[in-house]
Amino acid sequence: MLVLTREVGQVIAINDDIQIVVVAIDHGIVRLGIDAPRDLPVHRCEIYKRLKARKVQEQ
């Protein structure tokens, strides 16, 4: 796992087409903006797990 320290406005790049921006930090809550191609699904982990489980059930 890569652990980084970032400040508001700083960006993390993943390949050439995905950027994660630190939008705000307030009382220990970090808000991130994710800029990725529209054809690439981006979900919170709990939502991703739910979608994945539903897909397995449908098969």
SEDO-500748 format. One record per residue: residue in three letters; x, y, z of N, C-alpha, C, CB in turn. Coordinates in steps of 0.05 Angstrom, whole numbers, plus 5000, padded with zeros to 4 digits. Glycine has a CB too. Layout:
N
[node "ALA" [X Y Z] [X Y Z] [X Y Z] [X Y Z]]
...
//
This chain:
59
[node "MET" [5017 4976 5000] [5000 5000 5000] [5018 5025 5000] [4981 5000 5024]]
[node "LEU" [5011 5043 4983] [5025 5069 4982] [5010 5088 5000] [5027 5079 4952]]
[node "VAL" [5024 5101 5018] [5012 5121 5036] [5025 5148 5029] [5017 5114 5066]]
[node "LEU" [5007 5167 5023] [5016 5194 5015] [5005 5215 5034] [5008 5200 4986]]
[node "THR" [5019 5237 5036] [5009 5261 5050] [5004 5282 5029] [5030 5271 5072]]
[node "ARG" [4980 5292 5028] [4972 5312 5008] [4957 5335 5022] [4954 5299 4986]]
[node "GLU" [4957 5358 5010] [4943 5381 5020] [4920 5388 5001] [4962 5405 5024]]
[node "VAL" [4902 5404 5009] [4879 5412 4992] [4890 5424 4966] [4861 5433 5007]]
[node "GLY" [4879 5414 4944] [4886 5423 4918] [4908 5406 4905] [4896 5451 4919]]
[node "GLN" [4921 5389 4920] [4941 5372 4908] [4929 5348 4895] [4962 5363 4930]]
[node "VAL" [4943 5336 4876] [4932 5315 4859] [4949 5290 4861] [4929 5325 4830]]
[node "ILE" [4935 5267 4859] [4948 5241 4856] [4941 5231 4828] [4940 5221 4879]]
[node "ALA" [4961 5223 4812] [4956 5214 4785] [4958 5184 4784] [4975 5227 4765]]
[node "ILE" [4939 5171 4770] [4940 5142 4765] [4939 5140 4734] [4916 5127 4779]]
[node "ASN" [4961 5131 4723] [4964 5130 4694] [4960 5158 4683] [4943 5110 4681]]
[node "ASP" [4953 5160 4657] [4950 5186 4644] [4922 5197 4646] [4958 5184 4615]]
[node "ASP" [4902 5180 4654] [4874 5188 4651] [4858 5188 4677] [4861 5171 4632]]
[node "ILE" [4871 5184 4700] [4857 5184 4726] [4872 5203 4745] [4854 5156 4738]]
[node "GLN" [4857 5222 4756] [4868 5240 4776] [4850 5241 4800] [4872 5268 4765]]
[node "ILE" [4862 5240 4824] [4848 5243 4849] [4857 5269 4862] [4853 5218 4868]]
[node "VAL" [4838 5287 4867] [4844 5313 4878] [4834 5315 4906] [4832 5336 4860]]
[node "VAL" [4851 5325 4924] [4841 5331 4952] [4826 5357 4950] [4866 5333 4972]]
[node "VAL" [4800 5355 4954] [4782 5378 4951] [4780 5394 4978] [4754 5369 4942]]
[node "ALA" [4778 5379 5000] [4775 5392 5026] [4783 5373 5048] [4746 5402 5030]]
[node "ILE" [4792 5385 5070] [4797 5370 5095] [4784 5386 5117] [4828 5365 5100]]
[node "ASP" [4766 5373 5132] [4751 5387 5153] [4746 5369 5176] [4725 5399 5142]]
[node "HIS" [4757 5374 5199] [4753 5358 5223] [4758 5328 5218] [4725 5362 5234]]
[node "GLY" [4780 5322 5205] [4787 5294 5200] [4772 5281 5177] [4782 5278 5224]]
[node "ILE" [4755 5295 5163] [4741 5285 5140] [4755 5295 5115] [4710 5293 5140]]
[node "VAL" [4762 5277 5097] [4775 5284 5072] [4756 5281 5049] [4801 5267 5068]]
[node "ARG" [4753 5302 5033] [4736 5301 5009] [4754 5299 4985] [4717 5326 5007]]
[node "LEU" [4749 5279 4968] [4765 5274 4945] [4748 5278 4920] [4777 5246 4945]]
[node "GLY" [4760 5289 4899] [4748 5290 4873] [4763 5271 4855] [4749 5320 4861]]
[node "ILE" [4748 5255 4839] [4760 5235 4822] [4753 5242 4793] [4751 5207 4829]]
[node "ASP" [4774 5247 4777] [4770 5252 4749] [4780 5228 4733] [4786 5278 4740]]
[node "ALA" [4761 5214 4721] [4767 5189 4707] [4749 5188 4682] [4763 5164 4724]]
[node "PRO" [4757 5172 4662] [4741 5169 4638] [4712 5159 4646] [4754 5149 4618]]
[node "ARG" [4692 5169 4631] [4665 5161 4637] [4659 5131 4635] [4646 5176 4619]]
[node "ASP" [4675 5117 4619] [4670 5089 4616] [4683 5072 4638] [4680 5080 4588]]
[node "LEU" [4697 5085 4656] [4709 5071 4679] [4692 5075 4704] [4738 5082 4684]]
[node "PRO" [4679 5054 4714] [4662 5057 4738] [4679 5064 4762] [4646 5032 4743]]
[node "VAL" [4670 5083 4778] [4683 5090 4803] [4662 5089 4825] [4697 5119 4802]]
[node "HIS" [4667 5072 4846] [4648 5069 4867] [4662 5069 4894] [4632 5043 4864]]
[node "ARG" [4648 5076 4915] [4658 5072 4942] [4660 5041 4946] [4640 5085 4964]]
[node "CYS" [4678 5032 4963] [4683 5004 4966] [4658 4988 4974] [4704 4999 4987]]
[node "GLU" [4642 4999 4993] [4618 4984 5002] [4598 4981 4979] [4605 4999 5026]]
[node "ILE" [4596 5001 4962] [4577 4999 4939] [4588 4979 4918] [4574 5027 4925]]
[node "TYR" [4614 4980 4914] [4627 4961 4895] [4622 4932 4904] [4657 4967 4893]]
[node "LYS" [4626 4927 4930] [4622 4900 4940] [4593 4891 4937] [4629 4898 4970]]
[node "ARG" [4574 4909 4941] [4545 4903 4938] [4539 4897 4909] [4528 4926 4948]]
[node "LEU" [4549 4913 4891] [4545 4908 4862] [4557 4882 4853] [4557 4931 4845]]
[node "LYS" [4581 4876 4863] [4594 4851 4856] [4579 4827 4867] [4623 4851 4868]]
[node "ALA" [4569 4828 4891] [4553 4806 4903] [4527 4802 4887] [4547 4812 4932]]
[node "ARG" [4514 4824 4879] [4490 4822 4863] [4495 4809 4836] [4478 4850 4859]]
[node "LYS" [4518 4816 4824] [4525 4804 4798] [4530 4774 4801] [4550 4817 4786]]
[node "VAL" [4542 4765 4823] [4547 4737 4827] [4520 4722 4831] [4565 4732 4852]]
[node "GLN" [4502 4734 4846] [4475 4722 4850] [4460 4719 4824] [4459 4739 4870]]
[node "GLU" [4463 4738 4806] [4448 4737 4781] [4459 4715 4762] [4450 4764 4767]]
[node "GLN" [4483 4705 4766] [4494 4685 4749] [4485 4658 4755] [4524 4686 4750]]
//
